[in-house]
Amino acid sequence: MRLLDHGLVIQRINFSESSLVLKVLTRLYGKQTLMARGVRKNGRDGRRAALSGFHTIDLEGQARSQTAMLVLTRADIGHARHRILHQPTALAAAQVMQEVISRLTADADPCEALFDATSSFLDSLEGGGDPLLHLSMGLGRVIHLLGYGWRLAGCVGCGRVDNLAFFSVKRQQVVCSLCGGPYADRLLPLTSEVILAMDRLDWPPDSSTLSLHGAGLLYRIGMNCLARMAGGRLLTDGPFRAMIG
C-alpha cells in the first residue's frame, strides 16, 4: 500500500529513542497513522523540520499490507507556517484545533472540506488573525463538518423563533428566555450577534460583526459541544482560556 498526499500533523507520539508515531490529517485519505523511523535521532533529516510546527506537508508513506502501519518515507514542507510557533496565543489556538481533529475524526474517513477548513484556520493564525475570533468561528465550521451541527430554527421547548436567549448543549439547540429562564444555570447564554454568527459561520471572520465578547461566548458554546462529543473536556482548552482571560 502506498500513500501520496498533502497532510497536516495533528499529533506526535514518541516511539523508542529515535522514532515518532504521527497522526496526520490528509486531504484525500482522512486521518492516517504513520511511523516516522529515525526522525528524532538524525538532526539533518529533512523530515524532522517538515514534521515540526503547523506546516502543510507533501508526504509519502508505504505499508507492506492493507493492515500494516504506514511508514513515512518522505515529508517535505509544501506550505510553511513558521510564525504560529512564536505567537503564544496563536500556538495555543492551533493546539486546540489539533486536539479536536485528533479526538473527533474517524480514521481513514476522507473529508477534503475538513482539511481545507483546518488549513484555512492555520493560515489565519499565521497571518496574525485574532486567535479567539478565528478559533471560535473555526470550531463552528469543524463541528458542522463533523456532523454535529447545532439547530437554530427555534426554541427546543416551544418552537418560538424570537427572544432566544440560551443554548442547550445537551440538545444542540437554542432556547427562548421563557423556557430557559428556570434552567439558566444549566444553559449557555446567547446574544443576537452570536446567533447570527452561528447561523452564517462567515469565513474569514470579521471583528466588525462579532465582538470579543461574542467570540468568547461562541468559543464556550463550541468547546462545550465538543467536550460532550469527546466524552470529556479537551486538554488544550484550559491553557487557551488562561491566555485569553
C-alpha positions, 0 to 999 in steps of 0.5 A: 500500500502506498500513500501520496498526499498533502497532510497536516500533523495533528499529533506526535507520539514518541516511539523508542529513542529515535522514532515518532508515531504521527497522526496526520490529517490528509486531504484525500485519505482522512486521518492516517497513522504513520511511523516516522523511523529515525526522525528524532535521532538524525538532526539533518533529516529533512523530515524532522523540520517538515514534521515540526510546527503547523506546516502543510506537508507533501508526504509519502508513506508505504505499508507492506499490507492493507493492515500494516502501519504506514511508514513515512518515507518522505515529508517535505514542507509544501506550505510553511507556517513558521510564525504560529510557533512564536505567537503564544496565543496563536500556538495555543489556538492551533493546539486546540484545533489539533486536539479536536481533529485528533479526538473527533475524526474517524480514521481513514474517513476522507473529508477534503472540506475538513482539511481545507477548513483546518488549513484555512484556520492555520493560515489565519493564525499565521497571518496574525488573525485574532486567535479567539475570533478565528478559533471560535468561528473555526470550531463552528465550521469543524463541528458542522463538518463533523456532523454535529451541527447545532439547530437554530430554527427555534426554541427546543421547548416551544418552537418560538423563533424570537427572544432566544436567549440560551443554548442547550448543549445537551440538545444542540439547540437554542432556547427562548428566555421563557423556557430557559429562564428556570434552567439558566444555570444549566444553559449557555447564554446567547446574544443576537450577534452570536446567533447570527454568527452561528447561523452564517459561520462567515469565513474569514471572520470579521471583528466588525460583526462579532465582538470579543465578547461574542467570540468568547461566548461562541468559543464556550458554546463550541468547546462545550459541544465538543467536550460532550462529543469527546466524552470529556473536556479537551486538554488544550482548552484550559491553557487557551482560556488562561491566555485569553482571560 
